[in-house]
Amino acid sequence: MTIKLAETIKNLPHSPTLWANDLVHQKRSGGETVYHMGFGESPFPVPQRLKKALADAAYRKEYLKADGLDDLVEAVREYYRPIYGDEYISATDILIAPGSKLVLYALQMAIEGDLLMPVPSWVSYEPQAKMLHTEVLKVPTTLDDAGYHIDPETLRATIKTARKNGKNPTKIIINAPSNPTGLTIPSEELQVLAKVCEAEGVLIISDEIYGLVSFDGQYRSCARHAPKVTAVTTGLSKHLSLGGWRIGIGFIPRGVPGLHNALRCIISETWSCVSSPVQQACIEAYKRHKDIEDHMQACTDIHELMNTTIAEGLRSHGIIAPKPQGAFYNYPDFAPFREALATNGIKTSQDIHEVLLKEYNLATLPGKAFGAEAEILTLRLSGCDYDGAAALAAYENGEKLDRAFIKKYAPRILQAIDVFGAFVVKYGKVTTAA
Ligand SMILES: Cc1ncc(COP(=O)(O)O)c(C=O)c1O
C-alpha cells in the first residue's frame, strides 16, 4: 500500500523565514560569522512584570474556554478601545489564539471565496490559502518614502475582472506596518480602501501585528473606517517580542453574521485554548502599566534607529530603499543594477539571496517569498541581528541612539550594510568581454 500526501500539502515548501533561521543557527554553531537579516524576531527581553506574572500563574492547568480567558479578553478590549473607537469595540467579539498566524488561518478557513492579496505581502498568507484550496488574486502595490500604496481603482478593477471571469473575491488581507516592507498605508488611503471593500462586500482582514511598532507613534487601522467589515488580527509577538509565548488576538466584527461562532467552532475542534498560565500572565500586557508602555516605546525607538540606518546605508550604495515607517524590515530593490547583475548571471531575487548567503554569509529573504515575480530584484531584510537586552539596557541608561550606538551594540548591522556595498561593487557593474 502506498500512503500518499494530500495534494495541497505535498508541494508546500517549509516556511522560508524559519528555514533561513535554522540555516543561520547551523552555520553559527559551526563557528562561522553570519549576518542574519533573514528572520523577523524582535530581540528584546521579557519585561520583568510579565516574567513575574507568568511565574505566578504556573500553577494554572485548566482548559479555558475557546474564546479565551474572560479577564484577558476584557483587558484587550479596554486596551484597544481608545485605538479603534467605541463603535468598533462595541460591535466586535475578541478571540485569543496561539499566535495571530492561526487567527489568520482560521479567518481564511471560515470565509468562503478567493483571497485578494496585495503584493508584496507576508510569506504565510498565500501558503495558508493554498492549504485551504483558496485561489489567490494578487493586487499590485507601489512603495516609496510616503508608504505602501494600494491604488483603489486597481483594487476595484481586480475585483470586477475577477468576478467577470467567474472568480469570487470575498476577502483581502492588508498589513501595515508591513512585513516585508516596513512601510505603512497612509491614513487617507486606508480610508478609501476601506470604502471600496465595503462597497464591494469584501471582508478586510487587517493584520496589525506591527500596529504598535509605528515610528511616528500613530496607529492606523481600517477598523475605524469600515467597522462592520474589518476583522483585525494582532498579538504580542512584535511590540513585546513575545513570539514564543504564542499569544494572538482576533477582533471579529458582528457585522458578518455567524463569523464569530464559526471561528469558535474551529477553535474548539483544533487548538481548544491557549496555554492557561500564558493567558493569565498576558493580562498584565494590556493594563497600560507605565513600565510596559515605556518598554514598548524604547524597543520601537531602537527598531527605528536600526532600520532607518539600514535604509540610508543601502541608498548610499545606490540601492532603492524606501525609508521604513514601522516594524523591523527593509525591502530594497536592486533594479538600478539589473543589467549589470544579469551580465553576472544574477537575474532573480533568489539569485541575489543565494550569492549573498554563499559568498558573504549574509542571510536575507528573496522578494519572491513575498509574492513578487521572480525577476523583481527585491529582498526582505530584517534588522534584528543584535543583542536586544544589551541595547535596551544601554538606551534605558541614557545612551544616545546614534551610529556609535549601533557600532557598539549592533555591529553586524553596519557590517551587513558594508556587505551590500561590496556586493554592488563586485556584481553591479556591467562586465564586457575582453
Ligand atoms: C505580517 C505578519 N503577520 C503575522 C505574523 C504572525 O505572528 P504571530 O503568529 O507570532 O502572532 C507575523 C510573524 O512574523 C508577521 O510578520
The ligand as an ORCA input file, in Angstrom:
! r2SCAN-3c Opt
* xyz 0 1
  C       2.976     40.197      8.962
  C       2.894     39.127      9.991
  N       1.693     38.673     10.333
  C       1.553     37.705     11.258
  C       2.656     37.141     11.868
  C       2.422     36.049     12.867
  O       2.753     36.391     14.137
  P       2.266     35.547     15.408
  O       1.652     34.272     14.909
  O       3.502     35.320     16.199
  O       1.250     36.414     16.100
  C       3.938     37.586     11.536
  C       5.121     36.962     12.153
  O       6.226     37.067     11.688
  C       4.065     38.629     10.588
  O       5.252     39.122     10.242
*
